[in-house]
Amino acid sequence: MSNDVVIIGGGIVGLATALNVLERKPGLKVCVLEKEPGVAAHQTGNNSGVIHSGLYYKPGSAKAKTCVEGAKRLISFCRRHGVPHDICGKVVVAASVAEIPALTELFRRGVANGVPGIVEIGPERLREIEPRAAGVKALWVPGTGIVDYAVVSRKYAELIERAGGRVKLGARVTGIRTAHDGRRVIETTVGPFETSRVVNCGGLHSDRIARMSGARPEAKIVPFRGEYYKLVPSAQDLVKGLIYPVPDPRFPFLGVHFTRLISGEIECGPNAVLALKREGYGKMSFSARDTADTFFYPGFWRLAAKHWRMGAGEVWRSLNKAAFVRALQKLLPDIRAEHLEYGGAGVRAQALLSNGALVDDFNIVRDDGVIHVLNAPSPAATASLCIGEQIAAMVLNEA
Ligand SMILES: Cc1cc2nc3c(=O)[nH]c(=O)nc-3n(C[C@H](O)[C@H](O)[C@H](O)COP(=O)(O)OP(=O)(O)OC[C@H]3O[C@@H](n4cnc5c(N)ncnc54)[C@H](O)[C@@H]3O)c2cc1C
């Protein structure tokens, strides 16, 4: 099958890229290859559904640049296409005086990044916004919202097909080779796809797909599972919107928090435990290949040596509900174990360098003519329309 552009991966980043290519160059033959029977089956469909406002990211980073603008574009996309969403706002709460300097730094970053409406508030205002939350100081971020990213992705897919593109489901990419005429042949479980341009948006498998095409990415994907509880219906009025802690700046995780979902349910979590399978959503999920890949990687052991104490705490919270409840009580003292029921999990594709450093920012590279998205962690769903635009410009050689 002959194409102009093949995009591997029907998560939100791949779909946003395809949509943007077709918007810029209508008539190009664009095909998204997705191995699962539906789009958004992995990170995109198992995330927290927050439209982030751009608070956390180092000013000047790709995350900072694309999140604020991406959120704006996403919200107007949702309005235009009738995708349910809610700009409910969020509080970031310093539970103790010791957390105030980090909260102040977040405020500074938020202002530098142009986050709309962000203000520092005291305990009284906090109680007006979130009556059950406790803290000595907080940030109120009124522009943060919620959405179901699987619904957004299905809308992107619908628009791609309406514009003449294809989203081929159930097509697992197994190899990438270069034909005599320099075009690429993407081998899949449903046959070969020929194309002049290729984009790898393979999420949890992006490093392996890069290697299929002959690239040697510096970082390896190490999967971290985030496990959630949710509030039982009778406890849902303990939380109005989104309540977040002050994150530990050493890690790209935001700490356990409360998130109102667009369905009305309240999600609590996540923690961050090493997953023994890249797409392993259960505590017992295991893949020998994925586990070996992690355990034979020196970067993993360097990370573990540095942060074993934090890792052990996360595992303990995974196994012990009481420990999870204690972490949540820092933000919401009234929460009890009986308010929580199991709420599912998501797996993050964390790019890790061989020196043990976590790759923090988005990483999109071109290697031998193929574009690879090698790190697209949160807030990539929020920023998808901006990231898609950036990749589309690379595909069309405009950047
Ligand atoms: C627990 C959790 C919470 C998060 N919360 C938020 C949030 O609130 N807000 C936010 O903005 N971001 C959030 N994120 C981050 C966000 O979900 C991701 O940044 C985003 O979904 C990445 O999209 P993607 O398209 O790169 O990856 P994915 O959604 O993982 O898509 C990759 C796709 O590639 C496919 N694929 C892989 N290998 C192959 C192959 N060989 N052949 C064909 N297809 C293949 C996969 O099946 C998959 O569908 C969260 C992430 C997690 C894990």
The ligand as an ORCA input file, in Angstrom:
! r2SCAN-3c Opt
* xyz 0 1
  C      -0.893      7.489     34.660
  C      -0.771      8.628     33.698
  C      -1.415      9.834     33.937
  C      -1.272     10.897     33.044
  N      -2.007     12.032     33.223
  C      -1.961     13.002     32.270
  C      -2.809     14.131     32.365
  O      -3.645     14.230     33.265
  N      -2.696     15.117     31.430
  C      -1.788     15.031     30.389
  O      -1.705     15.962     29.580
  N      -0.998     13.949     30.270
  C      -1.084     12.934     31.167
  N      -0.319     11.814     31.029
  C       0.605     11.743     29.901
  C      -0.119     11.403     28.596
  O      -1.075     10.393     28.781
  C       0.918     10.980     27.577
  O       1.896     11.977     27.508
  C       0.316     10.784     26.185
  O      -0.821      9.965     26.260
  C       1.340     10.190     25.256
  O       0.696      9.879     24.062
  P       1.398      8.973     22.983
  O       0.546      9.013     21.764
  O       2.822      9.394     22.849
  O       1.479      7.519     23.639
  P       0.380      6.362     23.742
  O      -0.938      6.884     24.137
  O       0.973      5.317     24.638
  O       0.263      5.808     22.272
  C       1.244      5.021     21.658
  C       0.512      4.062     20.735
  O       1.455      3.348     19.957
  C       0.938      2.045     19.756
  N       2.037      1.165     19.383
  C       3.122      0.826     20.128
  N       3.888     -0.050     19.463
  C       3.302     -0.253     18.256
  C       3.624     -1.074     17.118
  N       4.720     -1.864     17.108
  N       2.789     -1.058     16.053
  C       1.670     -0.259     16.035
  N       1.306      0.504     17.109
  C       2.123      0.522     18.189
  C       0.337      1.700     21.103
  O      -0.588      0.631     21.025
  C      -0.287      3.027     21.512
  O      -1.648      3.126     21.152
  C      -0.439     10.748     31.901
  C       0.196      9.532     31.659
  C       0.012      8.466     32.526
  C       0.647      7.151     32.199
*
